[in-house]
């Protein structure tokens, strides 16, 4: 589950870069806001009622170690990028650094 979330989010910026250039060249810069529509459609489909009940007990079998590592890498990336812009003693940076480990 963690790998599926990570791979769908990791490939999205690559798709949007090419599509954003194409849309802005051919349809104007306002059309790049349409690129967020597939994500909204996916969220709407996840929230729709289903014919069969959701099996939430299967979440216990998820790859929670992978999800926590993904969270830690995201926090570490933010600390490394924003730590140079702000002071390292910033409360946000300290919280993210402690969450990354």
Residue pairs with C-beta under 8 A, 6 or more apart in sequence:
1 62
1 63
1 66
1 67
2 62
2 63
2 64
2 66
2 67
2 69
2 70
3 63
3 66
5 67
5 70
6 66
6 70
12 39
16 35
19 35
20 32
20 35
23 31
23 32
23 34
23 35
24 31
24 32
71 99
72 99
72 100
72 101
73 100
75 96
75 97
75 99
75 100
76 96
76 97
76 100
78 96
79 93
79 96
79 97
79 100
82 92
82 93
83 93
86 92
86 93
87 93
